[in-house]
Structures are given as structure tokens and as C-alpha cells.
């Protein structure tokens, strides 16, 4: 007669499933290896508890002002909570780190997990990335004017979208996480769009060559946001079953599950779509200019990178290691700072403390709303004129966004200094700013 004690002696944790399993085993007189095989097949996965102490992580950041000190403390408090997540094996923060919510990966954070993909750790802006194209000695104003006629910022798609390749559309429709009319709609209508927030189209000149360079910064738009939502729902189902004490935002999809394999495939499709989105805009501008492309490369800084059974979640962190950038060009990477500063062209090596990553920009010490409030004694036009003097800065909406002006970001020189201090890449060139386009504020903001 099989009882609950029998199952406990075989090493199984008591649970609601015992009753049905005992009845089934007794009805069929299971014993020995046959009984063990059956119990293994019906036993729920073991509950995985958060670590009692946080996994240690590397701090590639120094506070140089009181405001920065408050920001670093907030980042550390959030990281300390996050690093209890039971899939994590390592982590690091960069000089541009700023918190996104208590216990969640900060912007400027890298978290390494084993056999687990955490959708929240790449965020809804999956594959947010930068691409540059060098156009030779074309006048920068000409490039910015043609780019302004081609690009599209703001919510939603465009009425004249670029053509989505049929093979990519078929792959999207064939993926379990993306096979939905909304995902296909986003993939079609958002092609050739850049969204909002800190996304930009930047034109400048190479300090080394004097060539005019076009740089775009945006992610996967509605397609990526759709995948994030479906991924979070799947991760939450796993969390409830295998690690209910883990924070909901830090839920994960086990890579060795069928859902994990499908989600990884979906991430690669979103990566391909985002590359196409950058290429489409750069190609359209180049065609209008009748110019030649001298150099082009790209990489993402909101993504999950795989190395065996380890998954490197980068939320606003630039991958230095070529193993994370399959289409790398001589190891070159881009780090934009703010609209009045050069875009850095860097190259670097993996170290114990950087985990193969660098900052993705200058980051913020305070929120957008707090920055706007701090500058409420001046008009938007006054702030704009003070901070963009000598630059051709345009807002697609026609309205100034104070929260994207240079003073909203950390000190660029401080970030560059800390990159050197912590071994986060060597600057090989700088793309000196001529001007840029951003979405701008909404009417009435």
C-alpha cells in the first residue's frame, strides 16, 4: 500500500498533488522504478526560493556630486534587492546607472543569469540600438534636412511605411510569441519610425576624418513592446509555479523549456526587424542624397545576449565583447552622451568587472519630471536657446522637450572619465555634433 510517507521516503516534498498520485499508483500497483518514473512525471517542479543574501556585483560608477550620491544610493538599493533573484550569477552597473523601480534592473545595468531569460531585464524597448553611417564630405545640413523628410517620430506607425520583407513577416507569424495580428501590424506600420523619449537622429562630423556621419537611436517599437507583454505573461506563469516568492517584475522563462526556445527565437526576430528599421532609414537618406556609404555599423544596448547557458541581460549597457555582436565591425561601438556632446566611437575588452559591457550614454541623476520642475523658473525657449546654441536641434512635434536638453543628463566629462577609470572602452573617434531630431514634447506639456 502506497501512502504519503512512501512518497516522502522517496524524496518528494508533500503537496496537493500527493492525493491523486497515490490513488493512481495504488490502482495500478506501481512499485520500484515504475513507481519512481511515474512520480517524477507528475511531481510539480521544485519551488525555487530567492537567495538569502544578494549575489555580489561590480560597481563601475563613482558619485562626484551630492545629486549623484543620491542616485548611486538608489541604484545600489535596487540592485541589492534584485540580486536575491535565484537565477542570477553575476551583475554590474555602469557610470550611467539610474534606477527604474525598486528591486529591478537599473538603466546602465548588466545581470547574468543561468538558463533563464527575464523579459523585464531587457524592458519593453527590446533591442534599443544605435547605428551610424559615414557619408563622406556631404554638408551636415543637407543630411539633416533629408533625414527630417524621411524619418518619423511619435506614437503609432506611419501612413507610408517601408515594405516589410515577406520572409521576415512569415517568420514572425510562425513564432508562438509573435503569431498575432497586432504583432504583424506593428511590424508593418512601424517600419521607418523612431518612437519617442530619448530616441534621436543625430548628424555630426568625424573628428578623425571630417566625414559627415548619420547616427540613429531607437528600438523595436510596437513589435518589441508586444513581445515584452507576451513574454512577461509567460514568465509570470512560470514564477507562480516555480518561484512564487520572487518579485513579479523579476519573473523568468526557463530557456530549456519549449517557451524558452520560442522566446529566444522571437528575440532574434525582433533584433532582425530593428536592424532593418535602422537600415531602412539610413538607406532612404543616402538615396535622397545620392551619396556613398563609407562606413556603417550598429549594436543594441537593450537586449539579452547568450553565452552557453548564461544569459547577459543588458538594460542600457553597450556590449564590448564581439561574442555579443555577431555582425561586429572591428569591435567598434557607439556611446552617445547628449545632443550637445560628441557621439563616442569606442572599442574595449572584457574584464572581470565590466562583464564585457560599457555604458550606453550619459544617464540621468534625476527624473524627467524633476528636471523640468527644477527649471520651471525659465521658459522652455530660454532653456533651449541657452543649451543648444550653435546647434541645429529640431523637435519633430514642433514642441520643445526640456527633459531631453543637455542639462537633463549626467555630466558627459564625468562619464568619460569613469569609463577610463573602470576600463569601459577606449575612445577612438568622436562624432562632433551638428544637430539632431527628437520627438519633442506633446502639445500642452
LINMOVEN-V928909 format. One record per residue. PSI is psi in degrees with one decimal (* if undefined). BURIAL is + if it has 24 or more other C-alpha atoms within 12 Angstrom, else -. D_CENTER is the distance of its C-alpha to the mean C-alpha in Angstrom with 2 decimals. Layout:
BEGIN
((PSI BURIAL D_CENTER) (PSI BURIAL D_CENTER))
END
This chain:
BEGIN
((121.4 - 55.46) (131.8 + 51.71) (177.5 - 50.58) (-35.1 + 47.54) (-34.8 - 48.89) (-45.4 + 48.87) (-40.1 + 45.13) (-41.9 - 44.51) (-25.1 - 46.70) (-1.6 - 44.61) (12.1 - 41.57) (141.4 + 39.92) (133.1 - 38.63) (145.2 - 40.61) (177.5 - 38.95) (-25.5 - 39.76) (-16.6 - 39.60) (-46.3 + 42.70) (-51.3 - 45.20) (-35.9 - 44.39) (-42.4 + 43.96) (-44.1 + 47.32) (-46.7 - 49.10) (-44.8 - 47.77) (-40.2 + 48.67) (-39.2 - 52.16) (-31.7 - 52.90) (6.0 - 52.25) (45.4 - 53.74) (147.8 - 50.73) (168.2 - 51.13) (-137.3 - 50.00) (-32.3 - 47.18) (-41.6 - 47.23) (-45.0 + 46.61) (-41.7 + 43.81) (-42.1 - 42.07) (-46.3 - 42.35) (-38.8 + 41.04) (-33.6 - 38.02) (-25.4 - 37.26) (-12.1 - 37.45) (128.5 + 36.22) (154.2 - 32.93) (149.4 - 30.18) (144.6 - 30.64) (127.5 - 29.01) (121.1 - 26.39) (148.2 - 26.57) (151.5 + 24.10) (144.8 - 25.15) (-31.5 - 27.99) (146.2 - 26.61) (145.3 + 23.04) (137.3 + 21.85) (154.0 + 22.08) (162.7 + 19.18) (136.5 + 19.28) (96.5 + 19.30) (56.0 + 18.69) (144.9 + 19.53) (139.8 + 22.86) (126.3 + 23.99) (-8.6 - 26.43) (169.1 - 27.34) (-38.6 - 28.09) (-41.0 - 25.14) (-35.7 + 22.81) (-43.1 - 24.68) (-40.9 - 23.96) (-45.8 + 20.23) (-38.2 + 20.23) (-40.7 - 22.39) (-41.6 + 20.10) (-45.5 + 17.10) (-41.6 + 19.56) (-41.2 + 20.94) (-43.0 + 17.66) (-40.8 + 16.82) (-36.8 + 20.43) (-44.7 + 20.17) (-39.9 + 16.90) (3.6 + 18.48) (-13.7 + 21.24) (126.6 + 19.11) (-2.1 + 21.33) (-12.4 + 18.98) (137.6 + 17.66) (-18.5 + 19.37) (165.4 + 17.71) (165.2 + 15.28) (152.0 + 14.89) (151.3 + 14.02) (170.9 + 14.07) (-18.7 + 16.34) (15.2 + 13.88) (139.1 + 13.22) (144.7 + 13.88) (152.9 + 14.09) (-2.1 + 12.51) (141.7 - 15.32) (130.0 - 17.83) (4.9 + 17.05) (159.0 + 13.28) (131.7 + 10.64) (162.7 + 10.65) (138.5 + 8.55) (23.5 + 9.61) (149.9 + 9.80) (128.4 + 10.12) (127.5 + 11.86) (128.0 + 13.97) (160.7 + 15.65) (124.1 + 18.58) (33.2 + 18.89) (133.5 + 16.27) (121.9 + 12.96) (103.7 + 11.59) (-39.0 + 9.81) (-21.4 + 9.34) (-13.1 + 7.49) (-8.8 + 4.32) (175.2 + 5.71) (-24.0 + 7.73) (61.1 + 5.94) (135.9 + 5.13) (24.9 + 5.42) (128.6 + 5.45) (170.2 + 8.06) (145.0 + 11.51) (141.6 + 14.89) (145.9 + 18.34) (125.4 + 21.79) (129.1 + 24.96) (14.2 + 27.82) (-147.1 + 30.80) (32.0 - 33.11) (135.8 + 32.35) (132.5 + 32.79) (-38.1 + 29.50) (-38.4 + 30.85) (-43.2 + 31.57) (-46.4 + 28.02) (-39.2 + 26.62) (-46.4 + 29.32) (-38.2 + 28.65) (-38.2 + 24.89) (-33.5 + 25.61) (-19.4 - 27.78) (-42.4 + 25.20) (174.2 + 21.84) (122.9 + 21.07) (161.3 + 19.14) (179.4 + 19.25) (160.0 - 18.92) (-171.7 - 20.04) (-161.0 + 20.90) (157.8 + 23.62) (-14.4 - 27.24) (59.6 - 27.31) (156.1 - 24.22) (160.5 + 23.97) (127.2 - 25.26) (123.6 + 23.00) (139.7 - 24.46) (-37.3 - 26.46) (-37.9 - 25.35) (-40.9 + 21.63) (-40.9 + 22.73) (-39.2 - 24.90) (-38.6 + 22.19) (-45.8 + 20.03) (-23.2 - 23.23) (-2.5 - 23.97) (136.2 + 20.92) (-30.5 + 21.61) (-17.4 + 18.31) (-4.8 + 18.47) (77.7 + 22.26) (143.2 - 22.80) (-35.2 - 24.28) (-43.2 - 21.50) (-43.6 + 18.83) (-40.1 + 21.28) (-46.0 + 22.11) (-42.7 + 18.58) (-35.0 + 18.29) (-53.6 + 21.63) (-18.9 + 21.71) (-2.9 + 18.24) (126.6 + 18.67) (15.7 + 19.35) (157.0 + 17.59) (-5.8 + 14.99) (-143.1 + 14.69) (-152.1 + 15.04) (-131.0 + 13.86) (12.1 + 13.08) (148.1 + 12.75) (165.9 + 15.80) (119.5 + 18.29) (139.4 + 19.92) (132.7 + 23.23) (-172.8 + 24.81) (140.4 + 27.09) (129.6 + 26.71) (-33.5 - 28.65) (-41.8 - 29.83) (-19.0 - 31.00) (-0.3 - 31.33) (148.9 + 29.59) (136.5 + 27.69) (135.2 + 23.97) (129.6 + 21.62) (130.7 + 17.90) (149.3 + 15.46) (112.0 + 12.01) (171.1 + 10.37) (-143.0 + 8.27) (7.5 + 10.01) (-141.2 + 11.98) (-30.1 + 14.22) (-47.3 + 13.87) (-39.6 + 10.28) (-37.7 + 11.34) (-45.5 + 14.40) (-39.7 + 12.93) (-45.4 + 10.96) (-45.9 + 14.43) (-34.8 + 16.39) (-41.4 + 14.30) (-36.2 + 14.72) (-42.8 + 18.39) (-43.0 + 18.91) (-38.0 + 17.36) (-36.2 + 19.64) (-42.5 - 22.60) (-41.2 + 22.10) (-46.6 + 21.68) (-33.2 + 24.94) (-37.7 - 26.72) (-16.2 + 25.73) (63.5 + 24.35) (-20.1 + 25.38) (-11.2 - 25.31) (142.1 + 21.58) (137.9 + 19.76) (-39.9 + 18.78) (-21.0 + 15.20) (20.9 + 14.93) (155.1 + 16.52) (162.4 + 15.86) (118.0 + 17.05) (128.7 + 19.36) (-30.7 + 18.66) (10.5 - 22.44) (164.5 - 23.00) (-33.4 - 23.42) (-38.3 + 20.53) (-43.0 + 18.32) (-41.6 - 19.51) (-37.6 + 19.01) (-40.0 + 15.44) (-42.3 + 14.60) (-41.7 + 16.54) (-40.2 + 14.77) (-39.5 + 11.33) (-35.2 + 13.35) (-39.7 + 14.95) (-37.6 + 11.91) (-44.3 + 10.99) (-42.2 + 14.68) (-42.8 + 14.78) (-39.4 + 12.14) (-43.4 + 14.13) (-39.3 + 17.19) (-45.5 + 16.10) (-48.8 + 15.83) (-42.2 + 19.00) (-44.4 + 20.87) (-45.4 + 20.62) (-41.7 + 21.50) (-38.9 + 24.28) (-40.6 + 25.68) (-45.4 + 25.95) (-40.7 + 27.49) (-43.1 - 29.93) (-36.0 - 31.06) (-16.1 + 31.70) (40.9 - 33.46) (165.1 + 31.72) (147.0 - 30.86) (118.0 + 27.48) (-33.0 - 28.00) (137.2 - 24.61) (134.5 + 21.17) (164.6 + 18.00) (165.9 + 14.24) (160.3 + 11.10) (157.8 + 7.33) (3.2 + 5.21) (94.5 + 1.54) (178.1 + 4.45) (124.6 + 7.79) (138.7 + 10.60) (140.0 + 14.18) (94.3 - 17.34) (-125.6 - 20.19) (11.9 - 19.77) (137.2 + 17.09) (118.2 + 13.39) (107.8 + 11.08) (115.1 + 7.98) (119.3 + 5.88) (93.7 + 4.26) (49.2 + 5.56) (131.1 + 7.74) (123.5 + 9.58) (119.7 + 11.15) (-36.6 + 14.87) (129.3 + 16.40) (-20.5 + 17.46) (-17.8 - 17.24) (-9.9 + 13.45) (88.0 + 14.09) (-26.9 - 16.88) (36.0 - 17.85) (144.2 - 17.93) (99.3 - 20.69) (26.3 - 22.61) (13.1 + 19.59) (139.8 + 18.82) (160.6 + 15.55) (134.5 + 14.92) (99.9 + 14.25) (152.4 + 15.16) (-66.9 + 16.78) (173.5 + 18.39) (-18.9 + 20.56) (0.6 + 23.67) (157.5 + 22.42) (152.5 + 22.02) (125.4 + 18.87) (135.3 + 19.17) (115.5 + 19.60) (165.2 + 19.21) (142.1 + 19.87) (173.2 + 19.77) (156.2 + 20.65) (133.5 - 19.40) (171.1 - 21.25) (-37.2 - 21.78) (-23.1 + 20.03) (-11.6 + 16.98) (15.5 + 16.16) (20.0 + 15.44) (165.0 + 12.85) (171.9 + 13.35) (161.8 + 12.11) (-2.6 + 10.02) (-154.7 + 12.69) (-26.5 + 15.35) (179.1 + 13.75) (149.6 + 16.17) (-26.2 + 19.02) (164.1 + 19.88) (164.4 + 18.60) (-46.5 + 19.05) (-38.3 - 22.11) (-39.1 - 23.65) (-43.6 + 23.43) (-43.0 + 25.10) (-40.6 - 27.70) (-23.1 - 28.43) (20.3 - 29.30) (-12.2 - 31.25) (-7.1 - 34.49) (153.8 - 33.67) (160.6 - 33.16) (-38.8 + 29.97) (-40.6 - 32.04) (-46.9 - 33.34) (-43.5 + 29.95) (-47.4 + 28.71) (-37.4 - 31.84) (-40.9 - 31.67) (-10.1 + 28.12) (19.0 + 27.96) (130.1 - 31.48) (-0.9 - 31.95) (152.9 + 28.70) (84.1 + 28.36) (127.2 + 25.63) (141.4 + 25.44) (123.5 + 23.92) (-35.3 + 23.74) (-14.3 - 25.04) (2.0 - 27.82) (133.6 - 26.97) (135.2 + 25.86) (101.3 + 22.72) (-31.5 + 23.74) (-2.7 + 20.37) (4.7 + 19.01) (159.0 + 22.06) (-38.0 + 21.97) (-10.8 + 23.45) (-11.8 + 20.52) (166.5 + 18.54) (159.6 + 19.48) (122.3 + 22.25) (-40.0 + 21.14) (-36.6 - 24.00) (-42.4 + 23.10) (-43.7 + 19.57) (-38.9 + 21.24) (-42.3 + 23.93) (-28.6 + 21.71) (-42.6 + 19.90) (-44.1 + 23.45) (-43.4 - 24.51) (7.0 + 21.87) (51.1 + 21.75) (38.9 + 18.29) (151.2 + 19.40) (132.6 + 22.43) (119.7 + 22.56) (-26.9 - 24.44) (163.4 + 24.50) (134.9 + 23.58) (103.2 + 23.16) (135.7 + 25.41) (133.8 + 24.66) (-47.8 + 26.96) (179.1 + 25.06) (166.9 + 22.08) (134.0 + 21.39) (170.1 + 19.16) (-40.1 + 19.57) (174.4 + 21.71) (157.9 + 22.98) (158.9 - 24.49) (130.2 - 28.28) (-5.3 - 29.76) (* - 26.80))
END
